[in-house]
Amino acid sequence: MIRLWKRIRNTEKLIKKFNQNSLKKVTFVIDKNYKGVAETDNGIIKFNPEWFAKNPEDLDVITHELMHIVQNYKDEKIPGWLTEGVADYVRATEGVNNEKAGWKLYDLKPGNNFDNSYRITA
C-alpha cells in the first residue's frame, strides 16, 4: 500500500513536468467486471483486480494511466498511437517499479514504425 501511495504522490511531479493545467483529482476504481488491464476517462482510472493479482509488481500501469489524465487532450484529434506512446514513454522514464515488474520498452526491429503505438512509439 505504501508503494501505491508513493506512485499516486508522483502525480504532482508529472503534472508539474508535463501539464500544469491537468486535472488535480483522480478517482481509482477497482472493477472485477472490467476485463482489460486499465482504462482512463475524465479523471477516473478503472483497474482490473485480476491483473494486479497476477502481476503484483506492475505498479507502473498506474503511471501510464495517470499520464493519460495529465495529457488531458480533451476533444482534440490526437491519434491513439501518440497518446499511448507518450504514456508508455513516461512510464519508462518516470516509472518506479518497471524492472521488478518485468516491463521495458521493446528493442526496435525492422518493420517497427513510429505509429505502431505503445512501447514502439515510446
C-alpha positions as CSV (number, residue, x, y, z in Angstrom):
1,M,0.0,0.0,0.0
2,I,2.9,2.4,0.7
3,R,4.3,1.8,-2.8
4,L,0.9,2.6,-4.3
5,W,0.7,5.8,-2.2
6,K,4.2,6.9,-3.5
7,R,3.1,6.2,-7.0
8,I,0.0,8.3,-6.6
9,R,2.0,11.2,-5.0
10,N,4.3,11.1,-8.0
11,T,1.3,12.5,-9.9
12,E,2.2,16.0,-8.7
13,K,5.6,15.6,-10.3
14,L,4.0,14.5,-13.7
15,I,1.6,17.5,-13.6
16,K,4.4,19.9,-12.9
17,K,6.7,18.5,-15.6
18,F,4.1,17.9,-18.4
19,N,0.9,19.9,-17.9
20,Q,0.2,22.2,-15.0
21,N,-3.4,22.6,-16.3
22,S,-4.1,18.9,-15.7
23,L,-7.0,17.7,-13.6
24,K,-5.9,17.5,-10.0
25,K,-8.5,15.0,-8.8
26,V,-8.2,11.3,-9.7
27,T,-10.6,8.6,-8.9
28,F,-9.4,5.0,-8.8
29,V,-12.0,2.3,-9.4
30,I,-11.3,-1.4,-8.9
31,D,-13.9,-3.2,-11.1
32,K,-14.0,-7.0,-11.0
33,N,-16.2,-6.9,-14.1
34,Y,-13.7,-4.9,-16.2
35,K,-11.8,-7.3,-18.5
36,G,-9.0,-5.0,-19.7
37,V,-5.9,-4.1,-17.6
38,A,-6.8,-0.4,-17.0
39,E,-8.5,2.5,-18.7
40,T,-8.9,6.2,-18.1
41,D,-11.7,8.6,-18.8
42,N,-12.4,12.0,-17.4
43,G,-10.3,11.7,-14.3
44,I,-11.4,8.1,-13.5
45,I,-9.0,5.2,-13.7
46,K,-10.6,1.8,-13.8
47,F,-8.4,-1.3,-13.0
48,N,-8.9,-5.0,-13.3
49,P,-8.1,-6.6,-10.0
50,E,-7.2,-9.9,-11.7
51,W,-4.4,-8.1,-13.5
52,F,-2.8,-7.0,-10.2
53,A,-3.4,-10.4,-8.6
54,K,-1.4,-11.9,-11.4
55,N,1.1,-9.0,-11.8
56,P,1.5,-7.6,-8.3
57,E,4.7,-5.7,-9.1
58,D,3.2,-3.9,-12.1
59,L,2.5,-0.6,-10.3
60,D,3.5,1.5,-13.3
61,V,0.3,0.6,-15.0
62,I,-0.8,3.4,-12.7
63,T,1.9,5.7,-14.1
64,H,0.7,5.0,-17.6
65,E,-2.9,5.8,-16.8
66,L,-2.1,8.8,-14.7
67,M,-0.2,10.2,-17.7
68,H,-3.4,10.0,-19.7
69,I,-5.0,12.3,-17.2
70,V,-2.1,14.6,-17.3
71,Q,-2.2,14.6,-21.1
72,N,-5.7,15.9,-20.9
73,Y,-6.2,16.1,-24.7
74,K,-10.0,16.6,-24.3
75,D,-11.7,16.7,-27.7
76,E,-8.5,17.3,-29.7
77,K,-7.9,15.0,-32.6
78,I,-4.8,13.3,-31.2
79,P,-4.1,9.9,-32.7
80,G,-4.4,7.0,-30.3
81,W,-0.9,5.7,-31.2
82,L,0.6,9.0,-30.0
83,T,-1.5,9.1,-26.8
84,E,-0.4,5.6,-25.9
85,G,3.2,6.1,-26.9
86,V,3.6,9.2,-24.7
87,A,2.0,7.4,-21.8
88,D,4.4,4.4,-22.2
89,Y,7.4,6.8,-22.6
90,V,6.5,8.4,-19.3
91,R,6.0,5.0,-17.8
92,A,9.6,4.1,-19.0
93,T,11.2,7.3,-17.8
94,E,9.2,8.1,-14.6
95,G,8.1,4.7,-13.5
96,V,9.2,3.3,-10.1
97,N,8.9,-0.4,-10.5
98,N,9.2,-1.4,-14.2
99,E,12.3,-3.5,-13.8
100,K,10.8,-5.5,-11.0
101,A,7.6,-5.9,-12.9
102,G,9.5,-7.2,-16.0
103,W,8.3,-4.3,-18.1
104,K,10.5,-2.4,-20.5
105,L,10.5,-0.8,-23.9
106,Y,10.9,-3.1,-26.9
107,D,14.1,-3.2,-28.9
108,L,13.4,-1.6,-32.2
109,K,13.3,-4.0,-35.2
110,P,12.9,-3.7,-38.9
111,G,9.3,-3.1,-39.7
112,N,8.6,-1.1,-36.5
113,N,7.1,2.3,-37.2
114,F,6.6,5.4,-35.1
115,D,2.9,4.9,-35.2
116,N,2.9,1.3,-34.0
117,S,1.7,2.7,-30.6
118,Y,2.5,1.9,-27.0
119,R,6.1,0.8,-26.4
120,I,7.2,1.1,-30.1
121,T,6.1,4.7,-30.3
122,A,7.6,5.4,-26.9
